[in-house]
Amino acid sequence: MGNWQYLIELFIASNVLALLLALAEAQSWSNLQASHVLQYVLYINWILLAFAAMIDIFQKKIQSFNAVQSSLFGFVLLQLIVLLTTLVLNCVVYWGSHFSLQNFLWADFTQNVVLHLSYGTLLGAFCLRYIYIREQWFIQQNSELNARVQAMQARIHPHFLFNSLNSVVSLISIDQDKAEQMLIDLSKLFRVSFQELKLVSLQEEIDLCLKYIAIEQIRLGERLQVEWNIQQPDQLSQVQIPLLTLQPLLENSIFHGVEKKLIEAKIGILVEILQNQVTIVITNPFIQDRIKSREGHGIALENVKQRLKAHFGRSVQFQSYAGNGMFTTVVQYQYK
């Protein structure tokens, strides 16, 4: 019932089917009556709405069926809805005409049952065909999604490793003890980050970012100041996000906001969860002529954007703003 797009598509197609049935019965456009078409539209749409509601109720049970069993279950369920609807309508129509159920015969009770069950068979074949096509389309989309995620995973891991090792190399000539500690921390970080780029909880992603920030603080010292503002910390474990989503954004902020400055610079991270929407805002100072100087870094950020869209679809908003010496990145998406 949550997939309103599919229901709307099905209802549009069902209204076309209602028009065709009314036209077939009228046999010509000149004999077609609007009231007759409306009766078919209301009848078929009621059948489909009741069918969708019943499928939603029996969803867990249907999931245990194979394709043949679920198709048979759906077909029989649809015919039962048609049968019960027809019988109830016969009673209502008779009552509306006579204001009484006296002399209500079996023939009146079962009027048009065979005809409507025939329509139910046609509607069932139509619905099952639609569901089958939708399922095939979903399988194709899921396969394309997996291929895209795997391709982006192959690109982001070397990027992450390359930039992290560069940080170690830059520190070796300055402080070998800190470089050694940094390598130990990196090994712990890579053990987590070199997993499949699947969905993890937002809490796990933040923990990964804290490890990365600890590594960068060894190299940058007090110049790096990070301020976290998490509005609903108790919900972090309930929200999902692709692994290695925040880390490239923080790396971008550190490079442009801290690494190229000789004074202390603060990076602000706001995480807000309202109902089913997550908002992440990252702010950092920047130098205008250095904002696009890092070759290849835009690829990693674009990968973050594309992976978010691959998992959360059109709900993803990924925006960046620059002004008054501050650079702001805003990420929003609906996680369910």
N, C-alpha and C positions, 0 to 999 in steps of 0.2 A: 504493500500500500504506500510505502515511502517513495516508490519510483513513479512520481506523477507524470513524468514525460512519457513513460510507456503506456500508462492508462489513457492519457490524452490521445496518443497515436491510435490506440485500440478503439477508443470511442469514436474518433473521426472515421476510421475504417468501418465501424459498425453502423454509423449513420448512413454511409454510402450503401452498405448492404441493406439497410432498412428501406432506402429509396428504391433500390433495385427490386426488392420483394413487392413493395407497393405498386411499382410500375408493372411488374409481371402480372400481378393480380388485376390491375386496371386494364392491361393489354394495350394501352395507348396513352400518350401524354394528355390528350384531350379529356380522357376519362379519369385522369389522376386527380384525386381530391387532397387538399392540404390536411384535412382532419384525419384522413386515412394514413397519410404519411406520418403524421404526428403520433398516431397510435402505435405504428411500427417502431418509430424512434424511441418512444417512451418504454415500450415493451422490451426491446432489445437492450437498451441502455440499462434498464433495471436488471435484466438477466446478467449482463456483464458486471455490473457493480456488485450484485449479490455473489456472483462467482468469484470475483477478485477478493471480496471480504472473506468468503469461506476458505479460499486458498491461503489467505494470510493466517487464518485461524489454525489450519491444519499444516502450516509450513514445516514445523519440526518433524511431523510424521511423514510428510512427503519427501523430505530430505533423505529418509532411510530407504526410499524406493529407488529401483533402477528406472531407466528411461521409459521402458514399456509399462511398468507398473504405475508410474506417476501419470503417464498419458491415459491409461485406462481409468485410473482414479478420477482424473480431471474430467474425462468424458462422461463417466457415470454421474459424477457430481453435477455437471452442467445439465444433464437430462433430468435429474431429480428436481433441480431448481425450476426448469421449464415446466415439468409436470405439476409441481405444487403451485407455481404461479398461475398456470392455466386453470387449475381447479378452483383456486381462490377467486380469480377474476370471474369465472362462471357464476360463482355464488354471489359476488358483489353485483354483477350485471343483472342477475335475476332479481335480487333484492331491490336494486334501483328501479327496475321496471314494474315490480308488483308490490313492493313494500312489505313483502311477506315471503316465507319459504314454503308456504302451503302449495301442494301440487308440484313441488320441485322434484322432477323425475331424474332417474339415473342418466337418461340421455342428455338432459340439460346440464347435469353435473360434469359429464365427460365430453361436452361439445368442444370440437376443434382440438381435442387432445392429440389425436394422431397427426393432424396437420402441424401443430406446434412442435411436436416431437420431431417431425421431419425437418422443420426449421431449426430445431435444436441440434440435429445431426449436422446440418449445413454450418451452423454457427460454431459447433464444436470443432469441425474440421478446419474452419477458418481460424479459430483461436489457437488450436494446436499447431497449425502451420506457422502462424505469427510467432508463437513462443519458440518454435524450433529455429526459425530464422534469427530471432533475437539471441538465442543461445549460441548459435554459430558465430554471430557477429561479436558477442561477448568473448568467446574463446579466441577469436582472431585479434580483438583489441588487447586481451590479456597477454597473448603471445608477443604482440608488438611492444607492449609495455615492458615485459621481461627483457626483450632484446635491447630496448633503449636503455634500461637501467644497467644491464650488464656492460653495454658499450660505454656508458658514462662512468661506471665503476672502474673500467680498465684505464680510463683517462685520469681520474681524480687521485688514485692511489700513487702513481709515480709523481704526480704534482705535489702531493702532500709529503711524500718521502724526500723529494728533492729540496723543498724549502725548509723542512725540518733539519736535514743534514747540513744545509748551508748555515743554519744558525749555530750548529756545533762547530763547524770549521772556523767561523768568524770568532769563536770564543777560545779556541785552542791557544792561539798566540797571546791571549790576554791573561787567562787564568785556567791552567790545566786542571786544577782540582774541580773547578766549577764545570769545566767541559766534561770531566769524567762523570760527575753527578748528573749532568744533563743527558749523557748517553744512557745512564741507568734509567732515568725518567722516560727517555724516549722509548726504550725497550718495553716499558710497561704500557706506554701510550700506543705503540704499534701493535702490541698484542690485542688491544681492543679495536683499534682502528682498521686493522687488516682483516676484519671479518667481512662477510657479505654485506653490501650496503642495503640492509633491510630496514624496516621500520623498528625503532626502539622507543622507549619512553622518553619524554622530554627531560626527566630527571637523569637518565643515563647519558643523554647528549650533553647536558650541563656539566656532569661529572667529568666527561671527556674534555670539555672546554677548560675546566679548572686545571686539569693535568697539563694541557697545552699552555695555559697562562703561567703556570708555575715554571715551566721550562723557559718561556720567554723572559720571565722576571729574573732568572739567573743571569741571563745575558744583558738585559737592559737595566736591571737594578731599580732604583727608586724613580727612574724616569717613567716607568710604566705604572699607572694607577688605574685600577679597574673598579668600577662601582656597579654592583648588581642591585636591581630593584625588581624583585619577584613578588607580584601582587597576591597570588594564590599558591603558595608553596605546597599545600596539601594536595593539590590537583596535578602536580607535575608527573606523578607516576601513572596517571590515567590518560594523559595526552600522548599521542604518538607523533613521531617526526622521523624522517629518513636519517640514518646514521651519517655523520660528517656533513651536517648542514650548517650548524652554527660556527664550527671551527674555521672554515674558509672565510666566513664573514669577519670573525675576530682577527684572523691573520691579516685581512685587508685593512682593518682598522689600525692594527699595530704598525703595519708597514707605513701607512700614510699619516697616521696620527702621532706616532711615537718615535719610530726608528729614524726618521729624517729630521727630528727636532733635537735640539741640545738641552731643552728644558723639560721639566715634568709635564706630562700630558695625561689627561684623564679620559678613559673610555667608559661610556655609560651604556648599560645593557638593561633594558626594560622588558620584562616578560609578563604579559597580562592574559588571563584566561577568563573569558566571559561567555557563559553558556557553552556552546560548541565551537567558539571561535578563539583562535590563538593569535595574539599580536606580539611581535618581537621587534623592538626598536633599538638600534645600535648607533651611537653617536661618537664621533671622534674629531679632533682638529685635523686640518690637512693643509698641505702646501699646494697651491694651484698648479704650478708647473710640474709637480711630481705625480699628479693624480692618475695619469695614464702612462706612466713611464715604465711600469713593470710588465715586461713582455710575458704573455701567457697567463697572467693572473685573471684576466677577464674571462678566459675559458672556464676556470674553476668556478667563478661566480655564476656564469651562465649554466653550468652543470647543476649547481644548487637550485637555481630557479626551475630548470627543466625537470629535475627529480621531484621537487615539490609538486609541480603541475601534473607529473605522471601519476603520483599517488593521490592527490587531493583535487585534481581537476580544475574547473573554472573558479573555484572559490579562492584560489591562490592570488594574492596581490603582492608584487615584488617591486618596490620603488626606492629610488635614491634621490636625495636632495643635497645640494651644496650651496652654501651661502654664509657670509659673515665669518669665514674661517672655520666653519663646522660642516662636517659631512654626516648625513643621516641616512641610514638604511632601514626601511620598514618592510617587514614580512608579515603577512596575514594569511590565514587559511582556516578552513573549517575541518576539524579532525574527525567528525562523524556526522 
